[in-house]
Each structure stands twice: as structure tokens, then as C-alpha cells.
Amino acid sequence: MPAFERYLTLWVALCIVVGIALGHLLPGVFQAIGAAEIAKVNIPVAILIWLMIIPMLMKIDFRALSQVGRHWRGIGVTLFINWAIKPFSMALLAWLFIGWFFRPLLPAEQIESYMAGLIILAAAPCTAMVFVWSNLTKGEPLFTLSQVALNDAIMIVAFAPIVGLLLGLSAISVPWATLMLSVGLYIVIPVIIAQALRARLVARGPSSALDRFLAKLQPVSLASLLATLVLLFGFQGEQIIAQPAVIALLAVPILIQVYFNSGLAYLLNRISGEKHCVAGPSALIGASNFFELAVAAAISLFGFQSGAALATVVGVLIEVPVMLSVVWIVNRSRDWYEQAPAVARNSVSKGT
């Protein structure tokens, strides 16, 4: 696992400190950045988000969609978790914890915004980081690639309707024009650019050309992520200082959702007779989030200083430690998983 990803929680913690400090020392600079908008799109953030997202989308080979039927049980389970369970369960958890249990402990004017951020986070299935988690569980690479490609394709058409529906059910007003603009800016256009660049590099020769290009682009992507977080915490500094427990409170529904969705996906794969090398990545894909997209959408819809933006960033903060704990559970439970009669029958029928 690359060093940056391994210590992502530490970098986010540092960004909190640096962002809050710079927000107090250079308020004029942050106000100027926040005002740099065209049609409600913050230009500096849009550039940073593109630099984050495009390298990740370049890793996805949409030709893998032709292979989705090879592991149809795992594909079916993951799609069910990602699109039928995950966003709706998070909406319920957000209402239960943020809207009810923790309401007295949070600023009243940000309650709905926090809930919106959690819903946006859950509606964006993970992309690039899943390859790391899958590798750590000795997952089936072809399944992981085809599942991520399928999720990205579905996200183009399903992200906006699901977010709009759940925010509406939660009585949170959502500007549909801005939501559709966010989908175009942060999903459709980056996918087109990433796949065009990928095709051009692949046409030049072996995959090593693509690998070298991605290696050069990766530091830019990571720097853009950190810069975006510094900006967010620069705007959120006063709220965090006034109520430092807000991050911990927002983390509670995210943690519950991760373990619930990963556990449900893992169990359903076992019941269906899918192999462990597919069940592991399926559980991890079902639990993790495309937090770069979530951060971008939250900023576009609600602004830098919103609780929604802060809620999505909490997802970044806990991503690595919580997903590594899921990896540990999946690896340690392999013997238990493979004792299932359905799995045994499936393995025998395939001659494994």
C-alpha cells in the first residue's frame, strides 16, 4: 500500500490544523477564493477536483464491462448494496443520529446540511482506492475492475436522482440545476477526459506508458486533495474550534454504515455461494466511498462553509483506518467463510 494512502488519516489531521491556522491568519485570501465563482461553480475547487478525479478514472478500463457476467453473484450483491441499501441506510442513520440523538450537541442551523453531506457521501461508490483494498484481501482482480467500471457507468445516471430523492425525503431543499451541473462537471466530463487520455496512451504501446503517466500524475492528484482539504478547513475553522466534537459525532453514522454494509455484502456473498476472492472485494466496494466526488458535490450544492462539506471530509478522515479494519476482518474470517456448504458446492462444481 503506498505510503500516502497508508497515512491518509494523518495527512487529513494535518490539513485540519493547517487549514484552521491559515483561515485565521489569511481570512482575505480565503474570502477571495470562495468568491471566485462562475454559475455557482467555484473555479479553484473545480480545478483541484479535476486534478484529483481524472487520474483515478484513468485507472478504470470500461472494456471490463464485458466481463461482469463471470462473477454474477458478486456483481449482483455489490450492486444491491451500493444502490439499493447504502444511500437509503445512510439517510436513515443521518436522520437517527444527526437529526435526533446528536441534535442538541450540534449547531441547529447546520443539522440539515450535515445530513445532506452524509447522504451525498453514501451515494458515491468508491473507485480507485478499492483496488488497494482488493489487493490486500487477495481479491479477484477481474471482478474488482469490472465492478468498479460498472459502478462508474451507473453513477453517471443514478447519482443525481438518488441524491435528489433522498434529500427531498429528508425535507432538504436541493437546487436541481446545481446538482445536475455537479454531475456534469465532476462525473461526466472527467470520465470523458480520463478515458480519452487512457485510450491515447494505450494506443501508443504497452500498458507501461499508461503506468508511467499515472505515476507522474499521482503526486499532482494527492497534492490537489490536500489543497482542497486545507481550503475546506480554512472555511470551517470557526465551527470546529467552537464545537470540536462535531467531527467525532459525524463519524458515528459513517462507521456504522461501513460495518453494516460490508458485513451484509460479505454475508450475502457467502449465502449465494460466491468465492472468497470475490466476496472480499464485494464487501469493501459496498462499504467505501468515492469521497473526492462527494466533497465536490457538497461544495457545489451547499458551499465551502456548509456542514455538508464538512461531513464528506469526515469520510476522508476515517477512510483508511476503518477500511483496513474491514480488510483485517475479511482476511481473518476466510476459514469460516469457506466452510459454508454453498461455497463448497460452488467450488466443486467449478472443479476448484
C-alpha positions in Angstrom: 0.0 0.0 0.0 1.5 3.4 -1.0 2.8 5.5 1.9 0.4 8.3 1.2 -2.7 6.1 1.3 -1.4 4.3 4.4 -1.1 7.5 6.4 -4.1 9.4 4.8 -5.7 9.9 8.3 -2.5 11.6 9.4 -2.4 13.9 6.4 -6.1 14.9 6.9 -5.4 15.6 10.5 -2.5 17.9 9.5 -4.8 19.6 6.9 -7.2 20.3 9.7 -4.5 22.1 11.7 -3.0 23.9 8.7 -6.4 24.9 7.3 -7.7 26.3 10.5 -4.5 28.2 11.1 -4.4 29.7 7.6 -8.1 30.6 7.9 -7.4 32.7 10.9 -4.1 34.2 9.6 -5.2 34.9 6.0 -9.0 35.4 6.0 -8.9 37.8 3.0 -7.2 35.1 0.8 -9.9 32.5 1.7 -12.7 35.0 1.1 -11.2 35.8 -2.4 -11.0 32.0 -3.2 -14.6 31.5 -2.0 -15.8 34.4 -4.2 -14.1 33.0 -7.4 -17.3 31.5 -8.8 -19.0 31.3 -12.2 -22.6 30.0 -12.3 -22.2 28.9 -8.7 -19.1 26.8 -9.5 -16.0 27.7 -7.6 -13.3 27.7 -10.2 -10.2 27.0 -7.9 -12.0 24.0 -6.4 -13.2 22.7 -9.8 -9.6 22.7 -11.0 -8.5 20.8 -7.9 -11.3 18.3 -8.1 -10.5 17.5 -11.7 -6.8 17.0 -10.8 -8.0 14.6 -8.1 -10.5 12.7 -10.0 -9.2 12.3 -13.6 -6.1 10.2 -12.6 -8.3 7.8 -10.6 -10.8 7.5 -13.5 -7.9 6.8 -15.9 -7.3 3.5 -14.0 -10.7 2.2 -15.0 -10.9 0.2 -18.2 -14.6 0.2 -19.3 -13.9 -2.7 -21.6 -14.1 -4.8 -18.4 -17.9 -4.3 -18.5 -18.0 -7.2 -20.9 -16.8 -9.5 -18.1 -19.4 -8.6 -15.5 -21.2 -11.9 -16.0 -18.3 -14.0 -14.9 -18.9 -13.3 -11.3 -22.7 -12.5 -11.5 -23.3 -13.4 -7.8 -20.8 -11.0 -6.5 -21.8 -8.3 -9.0 -25.4 -8.7 -8.1 -24.7 -8.5 -4.3 -22.5 -5.4 -4.7 -25.0 -3.6 -6.9 -27.7 -4.3 -4.4 -25.6 -2.9 -1.5 -24.3 0.1 -3.4 -27.5 1.3 -5.0 -30.5 -0.2 -3.0 -29.1 -0.3 0.5 -26.2 2.1 1.1 -27.7 5.5 0.3 -31.0 4.7 2.0 -29.4 3.2 5.1 -27.2 6.3 5.4 -30.3 8.6 5.1 -31.9 6.6 8.0 -28.7 6.8 10.1 -28.3 10.5 9.4 -31.9 11.2 10.5 -31.5 9.0 13.5 -28.1 10.3 14.8 -27.8 13.8 13.4 -31.4 14.7 13.3 -32.3 13.1 16.6 -29.7 11.7 19.0 -27.0 14.3 18.4 -29.2 17.3 17.6 -28.7 19.0 21.0 -24.9 18.8 20.5 -24.7 20.3 17.0 -25.4 23.8 15.7 -29.1 23.9 14.8 -28.5 25.8 11.5 -26.3 23.0 10.2 -28.3 19.9 11.1 -29.9 19.5 7.6 -26.6 20.3 5.9 -24.8 17.6 7.9 -27.4 15.1 6.9 -27.1 16.1 3.3 -23.4 15.6 3.3 -23.7 12.1 4.7 -26.3 11.2 2.1 -24.1 12.6 -0.7 -21.1 10.6 0.7 -23.1 7.3 0.6 -24.4 7.9 -2.9 -20.9 7.8 -4.4 -19.4 4.2 -4.5 -15.6 4.0 -4.2 -13.4 3.8 -7.3 -9.6 3.8 -7.3 -9.0 3.0 -3.6 -10.9 -0.2 -4.0 -8.0 -1.7 -6.0 -5.8 -1.2 -2.9 -8.3 -2.9 -0.6 -9.0 -5.7 -3.0 -5.3 -6.5 -3.3 -4.9 -6.6 0.4 -7.6 -9.3 0.6 -6.2 -11.3 -2.4 -9.3 -10.4 -4.3 -10.1 -11.4 -7.8 -8.7 -8.5 -10.0 -11.1 -9.0 -12.9 -14.1 -8.9 -10.6 -12.8 -5.7 -8.9 -12.1 -4.0 -12.2 -15.5 -5.0 -13.8 -17.4 -4.0 -10.7 -15.8 -0.6 -10.4 -16.3 0.1 -14.1 -20.0 -0.9 -13.8 -20.4 1.4 -10.7 -18.8 4.3 -12.6 -21.2 3.8 -15.5 -24.2 3.6 -13.2 -23.1 6.6 -11.2 -23.3 8.8 -14.3 -27.1 8.3 -14.5 -28.0 7.3 -10.9 -26.1 9.7 -8.6 -28.2 12.8 -9.2 -31.6 11.1 -8.9 -30.7 9.2 -5.7 -29.2 12.3 -4.0 -32.2 14.4 -5.1 -34.7 11.8 -3.9 -33.1 11.3 -0.5 -32.6 15.0 0.1 -36.2 15.6 -0.8 -37.4 12.8 1.5 -35.3 14.4 4.3 -37.0 17.7 3.6 -33.7 19.3 2.5 -34.1 21.7 -0.4 -31.8 20.7 -3.3 -31.1 23.0 -6.3 -31.6 20.6 -9.1 -29.8 22.7 -11.6 -26.7 22.8 -9.4 -26.9 19.1 -8.8 -27.1 18.3 -12.5 -24.2 20.7 -13.1 -22.2 18.9 -10.5 -22.8 15.6 -12.2 -21.7 17.0 -15.5 -18.6 18.7 -14.1 -17.4 16.1 -11.7 -18.6 12.8 -13.3 -19.4 13.1 -17.0 -16.6 15.4 -18.2 -13.9 13.8 -16.0 -14.9 10.4 -17.3 -14.7 11.5 -20.9 -11.3 13.2 -20.4 -9.9 10.3 -18.5 -11.0 7.7 -21.0 -9.7 9.8 -23.9 -6.3 10.2 -22.3 -6.3 6.5 -21.4 -7.1 5.4 -25.0 -4.4 7.7 -26.4 -1.7 6.3 -24.1 -2.8 2.7 -24.6 -2.7 3.2 -28.4 1.0 4.2 -28.1 2.0 0.8 -27.0 2.1 -1.4 -23.9 0.4 -0.6 -20.6 3.8 0.7 -19.2 3.2 4.0 -21.0 -0.1 4.4 -19.1 1.5 3.3 -15.8 4.3 5.9 -16.2 1.9 8.7 -16.9 -0.2 7.8 -13.9 2.9 7.6 -11.7 3.7 11.2 -12.8 0.2 12.4 -12.3 -0.3 10.7 -8.9 1.6 13.4 -6.8 -0.5 16.1 -8.5 -3.7 14.3 -7.6 -2.6 13.8 -4.0 -1.5 17.4 -3.7 -4.9 18.6 -5.1 -6.7 16.5 -2.5 -4.7 18.0 0.4 -5.1 21.6 -1.0 -8.9 21.1 -1.2 -8.9 19.9 2.4 -6.9 22.8 3.6 -9.4 25.2 1.9 -12.3 23.4 3.5 -10.9 23.5 6.9 -9.9 27.1 6.4 -13.5 27.9 6.0 -14.7 25.5 8.6 -12.2 26.6 11.3 -14.5 28.7 13.5 -17.2 26.0 13.6 -14.6 23.3 14.5 -13.0 25.4 17.2 -16.4 26.3 18.7 -17.6 22.6 18.7 -14.6 20.3 18.3 -16.7 17.2 19.0 -18.6 17.7 15.7 -16.2 15.6 13.7 -16.5 12.7 16.1 -20.3 12.9 16.1 -20.4 12.9 12.3 -18.1 9.9 12.2 -20.6 7.7 14.2 -23.2 7.1 11.4 -20.4 6.7 8.8 -18.7 4.0 10.9 -22.0 2.2 11.5 -22.8 2.3 7.8 -19.3 0.9 6.8 -19.6 -2.1 9.0 -23.2 -2.7 8.3 -22.8 -2.6 4.5 -19.6 -4.5 4.4 -20.9 -7.2 6.7 -24.2 -7.5 4.8 -22.4 -7.8 1.4 -19.9 -10.4 2.9 -22.8 -12.5 4.3 -24.9 -12.3 1.1 -21.9 -13.5 -1.0 -21.4 -16.4 1.4 -25.1 -17.4 1.2 -25.1 -17.1 -2.6 -22.1 -19.4 -2.9 -19.6 -16.9 -4.2 -15.9 -17.5 -3.7 -14.0 -15.6 -1.0 -11.7 -13.9 -3.5 -14.9 -12.2 -4.9 -16.7 -11.7 -1.5 -13.8 -9.7 0.0 -13.7 -7.0 -2.7 -17.5 -7.0 -2.9 -17.7 -6.2 0.8 -15.1 -3.5 0.5 -16.7 -1.9 -2.6 -20.0 -2.0 -0.8 -18.6 -0.1 2.2 -16.2 2.5 0.9 -17.0 5.8 -0.8 -15.8 8.0 -3.7 -15.1 10.8 -1.3 -13.5 13.1 -3.9 -16.8 13.2 -5.8 -18.7 13.6 -2.6 -16.6 16.6 -1.5 -17.0 18.2 -4.9 -20.8 17.8 -5.0 -21.2 19.0 -1.4 -19.2 22.2 -2.1 -21.2 22.8 -5.3 -24.6 22.3 -3.7 -24.0 23.9 -0.2 -20.7 25.8 -0.3 -17.4 25.7 1.5 -18.7 26.7 4.9 -21.5 24.2 4.9 -22.0 21.3 7.2 -22.4 19.1 4.1 -18.8 19.8 3.0 -17.5 19.0 6.5 -19.5 15.8 6.7 -18.0 14.5 3.5 -14.5 15.4 4.7 -15.0 13.3 7.8 -15.4 10.4 5.4 -11.9 11.1 4.1 -10.6 11.3 7.7 -11.7 7.8 8.7 -11.4 6.1 5.3 -8.1 4.3 5.7 -8.3 3.0 9.3 -11.8 1.8 9.0 -11.3 0.1 5.6 -8.1 -1.5 6.9 -10.2 -2.9 9.8 -12.6 -4.4 7.3 -9.7 -5.9 5.3 -8.5 -7.5 8.6 -11.9 -9.0 9.3 -12.3 -10.4 5.8 -8.8 -12.0 5.9 -9.2 -13.4 9.4 -12.6 -14.9 8.6 -11.6 -16.7 5.4 -11.7 -20.2 7.0 -15.2 -19.5 8.4 -16.4 -18.2 5.1 -15.1 -21.2 3.1 -16.9 -23.7 5.5 -20.3 -22.6 4.0 -21.9 -25.5 2.2 -23.0 -23.2 -0.7 -19.4 -22.1 -1.3 -18.2 -25.7 -1.1 -20.8 -26.8 -3.7 -19.9 -23.9 -6.0 -16.2 -24.7 -5.7 -16.7 -28.4 -6.5 -18.9 -27.6 -9.5 -16.1 -25.5 -10.9 -13.5 -28.1 -10.2 -11.6 -25.9 -7.7 
